[in-house]
């Protein structure tokens, strides 16, 4: 992408999209770390136990729900 051919609005849109991608990647990394540390208490085998699977699913859902609530709160403040 040649930045000299982009107008200011296109550049802002591109930068905004890249920022959103970076934020999403960071959120996934945090979710993975938090839920893994909370739910996987022993050395994992070839499959997660049913309690580990349930914990991971619940942890991820709570994390995503809270992220949505926080984003909505920030949007309402702007």
PyMOL Python script that loads the backbone (N, CA, C, O; Angstrom):
from pymol import cmd

cmd.read_pdbstr("""\
ATOM      1  N   UNK A   1       0.852  -1.167   0.000  1.00  0.00           N
ATOM      2  CA  UNK A   1       0.000   0.000   0.000  1.00  0.00           C
ATOM      3  C   UNK A   1       0.898   1.231   0.000  1.00  0.00           C
ATOM      4  O   UNK A   1       1.738   1.394   0.885  1.00  0.00           O
ATOM      5  N   UNK A   2       0.721   2.079  -0.977  1.00  0.00           N
ATOM      6  CA  UNK A   2       1.511   3.301  -1.107  1.00  0.00           C
ATOM      7  C   UNK A   2       0.784   4.416  -0.363  1.00  0.00           C
ATOM      8  O   UNK A   2      -0.305   4.834  -0.756  1.00  0.00           O
ATOM      9  N   UNK A   3       1.405   4.892   0.722  1.00  0.00           N
ATOM     10  CA  UNK A   3       0.737   5.892   1.560  1.00  0.00           C
ATOM     11  C   UNK A   3       0.548   7.215   0.845  1.00  0.00           C
ATOM     12  O   UNK A   3      -0.340   7.988   1.207  1.00  0.00           O
ATOM     13  N   UNK A   4       1.367   7.496  -0.167  1.00  0.00           N
ATOM     14  CA  UNK A   4       1.200   8.764  -0.877  1.00  0.00           C
ATOM     15  C   UNK A   4      -0.072   8.786  -1.716  1.00  0.00           C
ATOM     16  O   UNK A   4      -0.569   9.859  -2.058  1.00  0.00           O
ATOM     17  N   UNK A   5      -0.606   7.603  -2.054  1.00  0.00           N
ATOM     18  CA  UNK A   5      -1.822   7.556  -2.860  1.00  0.00           C
ATOM     19  C   UNK A   5      -3.090   7.579  -2.005  1.00  0.00           C
ATOM     20  O   UNK A   5      -4.193   7.677  -2.542  1.00  0.00           O
ATOM     21  N   UNK A   6      -2.948   7.493  -0.702  1.00  0.00           N
ATOM     22  CA  UNK A   6      -4.112   7.501   0.178  1.00  0.00           C
ATOM     23  C   UNK A   6      -4.440   8.916   0.629  1.00  0.00           C
ATOM     24  O   UNK A   6      -3.549   9.699   0.960  1.00  0.00           O
ATOM     25  N   UNK A   7      -5.713   9.229   0.637  1.00  0.00           N
ATOM     26  CA  UNK A   7      -6.082  10.525   1.198  1.00  0.00           C
ATOM     27  C   UNK A   7      -6.193  10.383   2.707  1.00  0.00           C
ATOM     28  O   UNK A   7      -6.083   9.278   3.238  1.00  0.00           O
ATOM     29  N   UNK A   8      -6.403  11.455   3.376  1.00  0.00           N
ATOM     30  CA  UNK A   8      -6.406  11.470   4.833  1.00  0.00           C
ATOM     31  C   UNK A   8      -7.494  10.565   5.423  1.00  0.00           C
ATOM     32  O   UNK A   8      -7.245   9.866   6.405  1.00  0.00           O
ATOM     33  N   UNK A   9      -8.677  10.570   4.844  1.00  0.00           N
ATOM     34  CA  UNK A   9      -9.773   9.743   5.353  1.00  0.00           C
ATOM     35  C   UNK A   9      -9.449   8.254   5.202  1.00  0.00           C
ATOM     36  O   UNK A   9      -9.710   7.459   6.105  1.00  0.00           O
ATOM     37  N   UNK A  10      -8.879   7.890   4.057  1.00  0.00           N
ATOM     38  CA  UNK A  10      -8.503   6.490   3.847  1.00  0.00           C
ATOM     39  C   UNK A  10      -7.420   6.067   4.832  1.00  0.00           C
ATOM     40  O   UNK A  10      -7.457   4.958   5.364  1.00  0.00           O
ATOM     41  N   UNK A  11      -6.470   6.941   5.069  1.00  0.00           N
ATOM     42  CA  UNK A  11      -5.391   6.632   6.003  1.00  0.00           C
ATOM     43  C   UNK A  11      -5.943   6.462   7.415  1.00  0.00           C
ATOM     44  O   UNK A  11      -5.545   5.543   8.131  1.00  0.00           O
ATOM     45  N   UNK A  12      -6.850   7.336   7.816  1.00  0.00           N
ATOM     46  CA  UNK A  12      -7.452   7.227   9.139  1.00  0.00           C
ATOM     47  C   UNK A  12      -8.246   5.930   9.275  1.00  0.00           C
ATOM     48  O   UNK A  12      -8.197   5.278  10.318  1.00  0.00           O
ATOM     49  N   UNK A  13      -8.971   5.557   8.234  1.00  0.00           N
ATOM     50  CA  UNK A  13      -9.746   4.312   8.250  1.00  0.00           C
ATOM     51  C   UNK A  13      -8.799   3.113   8.350  1.00  0.00           C
ATOM     52  O   UNK A  13      -9.055   2.183   9.115  1.00  0.00           O
ATOM     53  N   UNK A  14      -7.726   3.133   7.594  1.00  0.00           N
ATOM     54  CA  UNK A  14      -6.752   2.054   7.633  1.00  0.00           C
ATOM     55  C   UNK A  14      -6.120   1.937   9.021  1.00  0.00           C
ATOM     56  O   UNK A  14      -5.999   0.839   9.563  1.00  0.00           O
ATOM     57  N   UNK A  15      -5.721   3.069   9.590  1.00  0.00           N
ATOM     58  CA  UNK A  15      -5.106   3.060  10.918  1.00  0.00           C
ATOM     59  C   UNK A  15      -6.090   2.577  11.977  1.00  0.00           C
ATOM     60  O   UNK A  15      -5.714   1.846  12.894  1.00  0.00           O
ATOM     61  N   UNK A  16      -7.343   2.985  11.850  1.00  0.00           N
ATOM     62  CA  UNK A  16      -8.373   2.544  12.785  1.00  0.00           C
ATOM     63  C   UNK A  16      -8.567   1.027  12.699  1.00  0.00           C
ATOM     64  O   UNK A  16      -8.682   0.360  13.727  1.00  0.00           O
ATOM     65  N   UNK A  17      -8.604   0.485  11.499  1.00  0.00           N
ATOM     66  CA  UNK A  17      -8.764  -0.952  11.316  1.00  0.00           C
ATOM     67  C   UNK A  17      -7.575  -1.715  11.901  1.00  0.00           C
ATOM     68  O   UNK A  17      -7.754  -2.755  12.534  1.00  0.00           O
ATOM     69  N   UNK A  18      -6.378  -1.203  11.692  1.00  0.00           N
ATOM     70  CA  UNK A  18      -5.183  -1.857  12.227  1.00  0.00           C
ATOM     71  C   UNK A  18      -5.177  -1.811  13.754  1.00  0.00           C
ATOM     72  O   UNK A  18      -4.761  -2.769  14.406  1.00  0.00           O
ATOM     73  N   UNK A  19      -5.634  -0.706  14.316  1.00  0.00           N
ATOM     74  CA  UNK A  19      -5.711  -0.581  15.765  1.00  0.00           C
ATOM     75  C   UNK A  19      -6.717  -1.576  16.324  1.00  0.00           C
ATOM     76  O   UNK A  19      -6.461  -2.204  17.351  1.00  0.00           O
ATOM     77  N   UNK A  20      -7.850  -1.723  15.663  1.00  0.00           N
ATOM     78  CA  UNK A  20      -8.860  -2.679  16.100  1.00  0.00           C
ATOM     79  C   UNK A  20      -8.327  -4.107  16.039  1.00  0.00           C
ATOM     80  O   UNK A  20      -8.584  -4.902  16.943  1.00  0.00           O
ATOM     81  N   UNK A  21      -7.588  -4.440  14.981  1.00  0.00           N
ATOM     82  CA  UNK A  21      -6.989  -5.774  14.868  1.00  0.00           C
ATOM     83  C   UNK A  21      -6.015  -6.025  16.012  1.00  0.00           C
ATOM     84  O   UNK A  21      -6.014  -7.103  16.606  1.00  0.00           O
ATOM     85  N   UNK A  22      -5.192  -5.035  16.318  1.00  0.00           N
ATOM     86  CA  UNK A  22      -4.219  -5.176  17.402  1.00  0.00           C
ATOM     87  C   UNK A  22      -4.929  -5.356  18.742  1.00  0.00           C
ATOM     88  O   UNK A  22      -4.507  -6.169  19.564  1.00  0.00           O
ATOM     89  N   UNK A  23      -6.001  -4.604  18.964  1.00  0.00           N
ATOM     90  CA  UNK A  23      -6.757  -4.713  20.214  1.00  0.00           C
ATOM     91  C   UNK A  23      -7.412  -6.086  20.335  1.00  0.00           C
ATOM     92  O   UNK A  23      -7.440  -6.669  21.419  1.00  0.00           O
ATOM     93  N   UNK A  24      -7.935  -6.600  19.230  1.00  0.00           N
ATOM     94  CA  UNK A  24      -8.550  -7.920  19.237  1.00  0.00           C
ATOM     95  C   UNK A  24      -7.504  -8.994  19.543  1.00  0.00           C
ATOM     96  O   UNK A  24      -7.754  -9.898  20.341  1.00  0.00           O
ATOM     97  N   UNK A  25      -6.341  -8.893  18.912  1.00  0.00           N
ATOM     98  CA  UNK A  25      -5.269  -9.853  19.175  1.00  0.00           C
ATOM     99  C   UNK A  25      -4.838  -9.808  20.640  1.00  0.00           C
ATOM    100  O   UNK A  25      -4.582 -10.846  21.249  1.00  0.00           O
ATOM    101  N   UNK A  26      -4.760  -8.613  21.195  1.00  0.00           N
ATOM    102  CA  UNK A  26      -4.381  -8.467  22.601  1.00  0.00           C
ATOM    103  C   UNK A  26      -5.442  -9.076  23.511  1.00  0.00           C
ATOM    104  O   UNK A  26      -5.115  -9.731  24.501  1.00  0.00           O
ATOM    105  N   UNK A  27      -6.713  -8.860  23.176  1.00  0.00           N
ATOM    106  CA  UNK A  27      -7.800  -9.405  23.977  1.00  0.00           C
ATOM    107  C   UNK A  27      -7.779 -10.934  23.947  1.00  0.00           C
ATOM    108  O   UNK A  27      -7.972 -11.572  24.982  1.00  0.00           O
ATOM    109  N   UNK A  28      -7.549 -11.520  22.789  1.00  0.00           N
ATOM    110  CA  UNK A  28      -7.491 -12.979  22.678  1.00  0.00           C
ATOM    111  C   UNK A  28      -6.315 -13.527  23.485  1.00  0.00           C
ATOM    112  O   UNK A  28      -6.446 -14.553  24.153  1.00  0.00           O
ATOM    113  N   UNK A  29      -5.181 -12.857  23.426  1.00  0.00           N
ATOM    114  CA  UNK A  29      -4.015 -13.304  24.194  1.00  0.00           C
ATOM    115  C   UNK A  29      -4.295 -13.237  25.695  1.00  0.00           C
ATOM    116  O   UNK A  29      -3.952 -14.160  26.433  1.00  0.00           O
ATOM    117  N   UNK A  30      -4.914 -12.154  26.143  1.00  0.00           N
ATOM    118  CA  UNK A  30      -5.247 -12.026  27.569  1.00  0.00           C
ATOM    119  C   UNK A  30      -6.252 -13.088  27.986  1.00  0.00           C
ATOM    120  O   UNK A  30      -6.098 -13.721  29.030  1.00  0.00           O
ATOM    121  N   UNK A  31      -7.282 -13.285  27.167  1.00  0.00           N
ATOM    122  CA  UNK A  31      -8.291 -14.291  27.464  1.00  0.00           C
ATOM    123  C   UNK A  31      -7.640 -15.663  27.579  1.00  0.00           C
ATOM    124  O   UNK A  31      -7.929 -16.415  28.510  1.00  0.00           O
ATOM    125  N   UNK A  32      -6.778 -15.984  26.653  1.00  0.00           N
ATOM    126  CA  UNK A  32      -6.099 -17.278  26.667  1.00  0.00           C
ATOM    127  C   UNK A  32      -5.277 -17.445  27.940  1.00  0.00           C
ATOM    128  O   UNK A  32      -5.358 -18.478  28.603  1.00  0.00           O
ATOM    129  N   UNK A  33      -4.496 -16.444  28.277  1.00  0.00           N
ATOM    130  CA  UNK A  33      -3.653 -16.536  29.472  1.00  0.00           C
ATOM    131  C   UNK A  33      -4.469 -16.639  30.748  1.00  0.00           C
ATOM    132  O   UNK A  33      -4.203 -17.495  31.592  1.00  0.00           O
ATOM    133  N   UNK A  34      -5.462 -15.771  30.891  1.00  0.00           N
ATOM    134  CA  UNK A  34      -6.268 -15.758  32.113  1.00  0.00           C
ATOM    135  C   UNK A  34      -7.014 -17.080  32.279  1.00  0.00           C
ATOM    136  O   UNK A  34      -6.957 -17.698  33.342  1.00  0.00           O
ATOM    137  N   UNK A  35      -7.697 -17.503  31.250  1.00  0.00           N
ATOM    138  CA  UNK A  35      -8.508 -18.718  31.361  1.00  0.00           C
ATOM    139  C   UNK A  35      -7.637 -19.970  31.491  1.00  0.00           C
ATOM    140  O   UNK A  35      -7.998 -20.895  32.217  1.00  0.00           O
ATOM    141  N   UNK A  36      -6.512 -20.011  30.808  1.00  0.00           N
ATOM    142  CA  UNK A  36      -5.616 -21.161  30.922  1.00  0.00           C
ATOM    143  C   UNK A  36      -5.113 -21.272  32.359  1.00  0.00           C
ATOM    144  O   UNK A  36      -5.160 -22.345  32.961  1.00  0.00           O
ATOM    145  N   UNK A  37      -4.632 -20.157  32.901  1.00  0.00           N
ATOM    146  CA  UNK A  37      -4.091 -20.178  34.264  1.00  0.00           C
ATOM    147  C   UNK A  37      -5.159 -20.549  35.288  1.00  0.00           C
ATOM    148  O   UNK A  37      -4.863 -21.218  36.278  1.00  0.00           O
ATOM    149  N   UNK A  38      -6.384 -20.125  35.058  1.00  0.00           N
ATOM    150  CA  UNK A  38      -7.468 -20.401  35.998  1.00  0.00           C
ATOM    151  C   UNK A  38      -7.965 -21.840  35.898  1.00  0.00           C
ATOM    152  O   UNK A  38      -8.262 -22.462  36.918  1.00  0.00           O
ATOM    153  N   UNK A  39      -8.058 -22.370  34.692  1.00  0.00           N
ATOM    154  CA  UNK A  39      -8.772 -23.632  34.468  1.00  0.00           C
ATOM    155  C   UNK A  39      -7.885 -24.867  34.329  1.00  0.00           C
ATOM    156  O   UNK A  39      -8.316 -25.975  34.647  1.00  0.00           O
ATOM    157  N   UNK A  40      -6.680 -24.690  33.869  1.00  0.00           N
ATOM    158  CA  UNK A  40      -5.813 -25.850  33.644  1.00  0.00           C
ATOM    159  C   UNK A  40      -4.849 -25.933  34.824  1.00  0.00           C
ATOM    160  O   UNK A  40      -3.857 -25.207  34.894  1.00  0.00           O
ATOM    161  N   UNK A  41      -5.164 -26.827  35.737  1.00  0.00           N
ATOM    162  CA  UNK A  41      -4.401 -26.905  36.984  1.00  0.00           C
ATOM    163  C   UNK A  41      -3.357 -28.009  36.987  1.00  0.00           C
ATOM    164  O   UNK A  41      -2.526 -28.074  37.893  1.00  0.00           O
ATOM    165  N   UNK A  42      -3.389 -28.868  35.992  1.00  0.00           N
ATOM    166  CA  UNK A  42      -2.391 -29.934  35.901  1.00  0.00           C
ATOM    167  C   UNK A  42      -1.844 -29.955  34.476  1.00  0.00           C
ATOM    168  O   UNK A  42      -2.297 -29.201  33.615  1.00  0.00           O
ATOM    169  N   UNK A  43      -0.894 -30.802  34.247  1.00  0.00           N
ATOM    170  CA  UNK A  43      -0.335 -30.919  32.901  1.00  0.00           C
ATOM    171  C   UNK A  43      -1.408 -31.477  31.971  1.00  0.00           C
ATOM    172  O   UNK A  43      -1.944 -32.557  32.223  1.00  0.00           O
ATOM    173  N   UNK A  44      -1.723 -30.756  30.906  1.00  0.00           N
ATOM    174  CA  UNK A  44      -2.795 -31.238  30.016  1.00  0.00           C
ATOM    175  C   UNK A  44      -2.368 -32.483  29.251  1.00  0.00           C
ATOM    176  O   UNK A  44      -1.212 -32.628  28.851  1.00  0.00           O
ATOM    177  N   UNK A  45      -3.321 -33.365  29.062  1.00  0.00           N
ATOM    178  CA  UNK A  45      -3.084 -34.566  28.267  1.00  0.00           C
ATOM    179  C   UNK A  45      -3.492 -34.300  26.831  1.00  0.00           C
ATOM    180  O   UNK A  45      -3.402 -33.173  26.346  1.00  0.00           O
ATOM    181  N   UNK A  46      -3.937 -35.336  26.162  1.00  0.00           N
ATOM    182  CA  UNK A  46      -4.352 -35.182  24.767  1.00  0.00           C
ATOM    183  C   UNK A  46      -5.729 -34.527  24.664  1.00  0.00           C
ATOM    184  O   UNK A  46      -6.091 -34.005  23.609  1.00  0.00           O
ATOM    185  N   UNK A  47      -6.498 -34.551  25.760  1.00  0.00           N
ATOM    186  CA  UNK A  47      -7.821 -33.927  25.796  1.00  0.00           C
ATOM    187  C   UNK A  47      -8.005 -33.246  27.147  1.00  0.00           C
ATOM    188  O   UNK A  47      -7.424 -33.665  28.148  1.00  0.00           O
ATOM    189  N   UNK A  48      -8.821 -32.189  27.165  1.00  0.00           N
ATOM    190  CA  UNK A  48      -9.170 -31.554  28.422  1.00  0.00           C
ATOM    191  C   UNK A  48     -10.196 -32.414  29.146  1.00  0.00           C
ATOM    192  O   UNK A  48     -10.996 -33.103  28.514  1.00  0.00           O
ATOM    193  N   UNK A  49     -10.169 -32.370  30.461  1.00  0.00           N
ATOM    194  CA  UNK A  49     -11.202 -33.057  31.230  1.00  0.00           C
ATOM    195  C   UNK A  49     -12.511 -32.281  31.050  1.00  0.00           C
ATOM    196  O   UNK A  49     -12.506 -31.150  30.563  1.00  0.00           O
ATOM    197  N   UNK A  50     -13.611 -32.884  31.438  1.00  0.00           N
ATOM    198  CA  UNK A  50     -14.898 -32.203  31.284  1.00  0.00           C
ATOM    199  C   UNK A  50     -14.949 -30.952  32.158  1.00  0.00           C
ATOM    200  O   UNK A  50     -15.519 -29.938  31.755  1.00  0.00           O
ATOM    201  N   UNK A  51     -14.358 -31.019  33.350  1.00  0.00           N
ATOM    202  CA  UNK A  51     -14.360 -29.834  34.215  1.00  0.00           C
ATOM    203  C   UNK A  51     -13.473 -28.732  33.639  1.00  0.00           C
ATOM    204  O   UNK A  51     -13.813 -27.553  33.740  1.00  0.00           O
ATOM    205  N   UNK A  52     -12.342 -29.100  33.036  1.00  0.00           N
ATOM    206  CA  UNK A  52     -11.487 -28.102  32.397  1.00  0.00           C
ATOM    207  C   UNK A  52     -12.190 -27.457  31.205  1.00  0.00           C
ATOM    208  O   UNK A  52     -12.123 -26.242  31.017  1.00  0.00           O
ATOM    209  N   UNK A  53     -12.862 -28.278  30.405  1.00  0.00           N
ATOM    210  CA  UNK A  53     -13.591 -27.755  29.247  1.00  0.00           C
ATOM    211  C   UNK A  53     -14.690 -26.796  29.674  1.00  0.00           C
ATOM    212  O   UNK A  53     -14.855 -25.726  29.087  1.00  0.00           O
ATOM    213  N   UNK A  54     -15.438 -27.181  30.695  1.00  0.00           N
ATOM    214  CA  UNK A  54     -16.513 -26.322  31.185  1.00  0.00           C
ATOM    215  C   UNK A  54     -15.939 -25.024  31.751  1.00  0.00           C
ATOM    216  O   UNK A  54     -16.473 -23.943  31.504  1.00  0.00           O
ATOM    217  N   UNK A  55     -14.856 -25.136  32.506  1.00  0.00           N
ATOM    218  CA  UNK A  55     -14.223 -23.947  33.082  1.00  0.00           C
ATOM    219  C   UNK A  55     -13.741 -23.007  31.980  1.00  0.00           C
ATOM    220  O   UNK A  55     -13.973 -21.799  32.047  1.00  0.00           O
ATOM    221  N   UNK A  56     -13.075 -23.554  30.970  1.00  0.00           N
ATOM    222  CA  UNK A  56     -12.582 -22.726  29.860  1.00  0.00           C
ATOM    223  C   UNK A  56     -13.724 -22.024  29.138  1.00  0.00           C
ATOM    224  O   UNK A  56     -13.628 -20.838  28.822  1.00  0.00           O
ATOM    225  N   UNK A  57     -14.805 -22.754  28.876  1.00  0.00           N
ATOM    226  CA  UNK A  57     -15.949 -22.163  28.176  1.00  0.00           C
ATOM    227  C   UNK A  57     -16.577 -21.050  29.013  1.00  0.00           C
ATOM    228  O   UNK A  57     -16.877 -19.974  28.496  1.00  0.00           O
ATOM    229  N   UNK A  58     -16.773 -21.311  30.305  1.00  0.00           N
ATOM    230  CA  UNK A  58     -17.367 -20.296  31.187  1.00  0.00           C
ATOM    231  C   UNK A  58     -16.461 -19.087  31.347  1.00  0.00           C
ATOM    232  O   UNK A  58     -16.932 -17.949  31.328  1.00  0.00           O
ATOM    233  N   UNK A  59     -15.173 -19.323  31.505  1.00  0.00           N
ATOM    234  CA  UNK A  59     -14.212 -18.236  31.664  1.00  0.00           C
ATOM    235  C   UNK A  59     -14.195 -17.347  30.416  1.00  0.00           C
ATOM    236  O   UNK A  59     -14.244 -16.121  30.513  1.00  0.00           O
ATOM    237  N   UNK A  60     -14.126 -17.980  29.255  1.00  0.00           N
ATOM    238  CA  UNK A  60     -14.095 -17.217  28.004  1.00  0.00           C
ATOM    239  C   UNK A  60     -15.379 -16.414  27.834  1.00  0.00           C
ATOM    240  O   UNK A  60     -15.328 -15.257  27.414  1.00  0.00           O
ATOM    241  N   UNK A  61     -16.523 -17.002  28.151  1.00  0.00           N
ATOM    242  CA  UNK A  61     -17.799 -16.302  28.013  1.00  0.00           C
ATOM    243  C   UNK A  61     -17.875 -15.105  28.946  1.00  0.00           C
ATOM    244  O   UNK A  61     -18.301 -14.025  28.538  1.00  0.00           O
ATOM    245  N   UNK A  62     -17.466 -15.290  30.192  1.00  0.00           N
ATOM    246  CA  UNK A  62     -17.467 -14.176  31.151  1.00  0.00           C
ATOM    247  C   UNK A  62     -16.522 -13.070  30.690  1.00  0.00           C
ATOM    248  O   UNK A  62     -16.853 -11.888  30.780  1.00  0.00           O
ATOM    249  N   UNK A  63     -15.352 -13.454  30.199  1.00  0.00           N
ATOM    250  CA  UNK A  63     -14.372 -12.470  29.740  1.00  0.00           C
ATOM    251  C   UNK A  63     -14.943 -11.657  28.575  1.00  0.00           C
ATOM    252  O   UNK A  63     -14.829 -10.431  28.552  1.00  0.00           O
ATOM    253  N   UNK A  64     -15.551 -12.341  27.618  1.00  0.00           N
ATOM    254  CA  UNK A  64     -16.132 -11.647  26.465  1.00  0.00           C
ATOM    255  C   UNK A  64     -17.307 -10.768  26.879  1.00  0.00           C
ATOM    256  O   UNK A  64     -17.443  -9.644  26.396  1.00  0.00           O
ATOM    257  N   UNK A  65     -18.149 -11.271  27.767  1.00  0.00           N
ATOM    258  CA  UNK A  65     -19.284 -10.473  28.252  1.00  0.00           C
ATOM    259  C   UNK A  65     -18.793  -9.190  28.925  1.00  0.00           C
ATOM    260  O   UNK A  65     -19.329  -8.110  28.678  1.00  0.00           O
ATOM    261  N   UNK A  66     -17.789  -9.312  29.759  1.00  0.00           N
ATOM    262  CA  UNK A  66     -17.250  -8.131  30.443  1.00  0.00           C
ATOM    263  C   UNK A  66     -16.605  -7.172  29.448  1.00  0.00           C
ATOM    264  O   UNK A  66     -16.715  -5.956  29.605  1.00  0.00           O
ATOM    265  N   UNK A  67     -15.941  -7.695  28.438  1.00  0.00           N
ATOM    266  CA  UNK A  67     -15.326  -6.835  27.425  1.00  0.00           C
ATOM    267  C   UNK A  67     -16.380  -6.019  26.686  1.00  0.00           C
ATOM    268  O   UNK A  67     -16.171  -4.837  26.409  1.00  0.00           O
ATOM    269  N   UNK A  68     -17.506  -6.642  26.368  1.00  0.00           N
ATOM    270  CA  UNK A  68     -18.604  -5.939  25.697  1.00  0.00           C
ATOM    271  C   UNK A  68     -19.157  -4.848  26.605  1.00  0.00           C
ATOM    272  O   UNK A  68     -19.394  -3.726  26.158  1.00  0.00           O
ATOM    273  N   UNK A  69     -19.363  -5.176  27.883  1.00  0.00           N
ATOM    274  CA  UNK A  69     -19.885  -4.184  28.825  1.00  0.00           C
ATOM    275  C   UNK A  69     -18.936  -3.000  28.936  1.00  0.00           C
ATOM    276  O   UNK A  69     -19.370  -1.848  28.929  1.00  0.00           O
ATOM    277  N   UNK A  70     -17.652  -3.280  29.038  1.00  0.00           N
ATOM    278  CA  UNK A  70     -16.654  -2.208  29.156  1.00  0.00           C
ATOM    279  C   UNK A  70     -16.625  -1.353  27.895  1.00  0.00           C
ATOM    280  O   UNK A  70     -16.581  -0.126  27.981  1.00  0.00           O
ATOM    281  N   UNK A  71     -16.650  -1.992  26.718  1.00  0.00           N
ATOM    282  CA  UNK A  71     -16.631  -1.228  25.463  1.00  0.00           C
ATOM    283  C   UNK A  71     -17.869  -0.341  25.345  1.00  0.00           C
ATOM    284  O   UNK A  71     -17.768   0.813  24.927  1.00  0.00           O
ATOM    285  N   UNK A  72     -19.037  -0.873  25.714  1.00  0.00           N
ATOM    286  CA  UNK A  72     -20.258  -0.067  25.659  1.00  0.00           C
ATOM    287  C   UNK A  72     -20.172   1.120  26.610  1.00  0.00           C
ATOM    288  O   UNK A  72     -20.625   2.220  26.294  1.00  0.00           O
ATOM    289  N   UNK A  73     -19.591   0.881  27.766  1.00  0.00           N
ATOM    290  CA  UNK A  73     -19.448   1.960  28.750  1.00  0.00           C
ATOM    291  C   UNK A  73     -18.535   3.068  28.210  1.00  0.00           C
ATOM    292  O   UNK A  73     -18.848   4.252  28.336  1.00  0.00           O
ATOM    293  N   UNK A  74     -17.409   2.677  27.613  1.00  0.00           N
ATOM    294  CA  UNK A  74     -16.498   3.664  27.035  1.00  0.00           C
ATOM    295  C   UNK A  74     -17.158   4.419  25.883  1.00  0.00           C
ATOM    296  O   UNK A  74     -16.975   5.629  25.751  1.00  0.00           O
ATOM    297  N   UNK A  75     -17.924   3.712  25.050  1.00  0.00           N
ATOM    298  CA  UNK A  75     -18.597   4.363  23.934  1.00  0.00           C
ATOM    299  C   UNK A  75     -19.628   5.375  24.434  1.00  0.00           C
ATOM    300  O   UNK A  75     -19.796   6.437  23.835  1.00  0.00           O
ATOM    301  N   UNK A  76     -20.310   5.053  25.514  1.00  0.00           N
ATOM    302  CA  UNK A  76     -21.316   5.983  26.033  1.00  0.00           C
ATOM    303  C   UNK A  76     -20.673   7.215  26.659  1.00  0.00           C
ATOM    304  O   UNK A  76     -21.327   8.250  26.788  1.00  0.00           O
ATOM    305  N   UNK A  77     -19.419   7.123  27.045  1.00  0.00           N
ATOM    306  CA  UNK A  77     -18.710   8.248  27.647  1.00  0.00           C
ATOM    307  C   UNK A  77     -18.202   9.228  26.581  1.00  0.00           C
ATOM    308  O   UNK A  77     -17.887  10.375  26.896  1.00  0.00           O
ATOM    309  N   UNK A  78     -18.123   8.785  25.339  1.00  0.00           N
ATOM    310  CA  UNK A  78     -17.586   9.648  24.280  1.00  0.00           C
ATOM    311  C   UNK A  78     -18.637  10.548  23.712  1.00  0.00           C
ATOM    312  O   UNK A  78     -18.353  11.338  22.812  1.00  0.00           O
TER     313      UNK A  78
END
""", "prot")
cmd.dss("prot")
cmd.show_as("cartoon", "prot")
cmd.util.cbc("prot")
cmd.orient("prot")
